[in-house]
Amino acid sequence: MMIHLLQIAGGMAVLVVGGDLMVRGASSLARSLGISPLAVGLTVVAFGTSAPELAVSLGAALAGSGNLAFGNIFGSNLANIGLIIGLSALIRPLPIDGLVTRRELPMMILAVAAASVMASDVLLGESVAEYSRSDGLVFLLFFVVFIYYTVGDLVKQRSETIRRLANGEVDSAAASQRAADKHAARDLSWIVLGLIGLLFGAKLTVNGGVAIALALGVPEVVVGLTVISVGTSLPELVATLSAVRRGELAIAVGGVVGSNIFNILLVCGLTSFVRPIAIPDGGLMDLAITAVLSLVLLLTARSHSRLILRWEGAGLLLSYLGYMVWPTL
């Protein structure tokens, strides 16, 4: 067991370095390209930090461990809201961009609602409760819509930046553009290196945690909802805490919300399209708690002049910890 504890310690160290590099690169990329940090968080950071969930869920589904895939996807979403947002707000109150409350959070709730309805096959008269290939296709179509308007925002912001540069001296605008492109290449390098560190560190940590949990006789679905889901959320956790420490709060919030949307629409969609995911016992309860926490996050984000206060973060964190502990009682 000592070797697994060393794996976890080494993985955490790599995670910290990788998270710092990714946030530094993402915030600098936003400045270099003249786009909002929120947009970078919703796209680059969200996709990068959702990569572990995608890899683990696809691998689990192909290996016939549908319970593990389900627990990983929705356990990660629970961890993103309760653990990551809660802990981040507890450390430092989180301001929420108006775009997030108007569009991204409602989109996240819509994704959770769709996942809940699709998981209710038995209640609707079907013999088996699962995310079928047709369900996966619907998720992926929703994901295409999400990417369309999110990337559209990036293109509009970039075009506006170029237009403003062009309104000045032409030579000055060209020089500014060359400088921005040079910085963008450097920033992308930081993001890639940070992502590699996050993925490698998460893999080490998850492998060590799963080995210890299974050795202690923990059931597979519980391992998915706890050890693996938290482990695959480590990139989001470390990147978010790094963003909070650096004052890049838009990246912090955008990365978490975007990751939740990616997890349901892309990860669950692609995984169930490749191989249907059976809904485990207690799965509807997990989805209900995810929906409740998502709604609480939306209402909280719209209060106090769009600021999540420390006591609200503590409430989210305690709610998450309570739900994780409850099955063991």
Secondary structure, 3 states (H helix, E strand, C coil): CHHHHHHHHHHHHHHHHHHHHHHHHHHHHHHHHCCCHHHHHHHHHHHHHHHHHHHHHHHHHHCCCHHHHHHHHHHHHHHHHHHHHHHHHHHCCEECCHHHHHHHHHHHHHHHHHHHHHCCCCCCCCCCCEECHHHHHHHHHHHHHHHHHHHHHHHHHHHHHHHHHHCCCHHHHHHHHHHHHHHHHHHHHHHHHHHHHHHHHHHHHHHHHHHHHHHCCCCHHHHHHHHHHHHHCHHHHHHHHHHHHHCCHHHHHHHHHHHHHHHHHHHHHHHHHHCCEECCCCHHHHHHHHHHHHHHHHHHHCCCCCEECHHHHHHHHHHHHHHHHHHHC
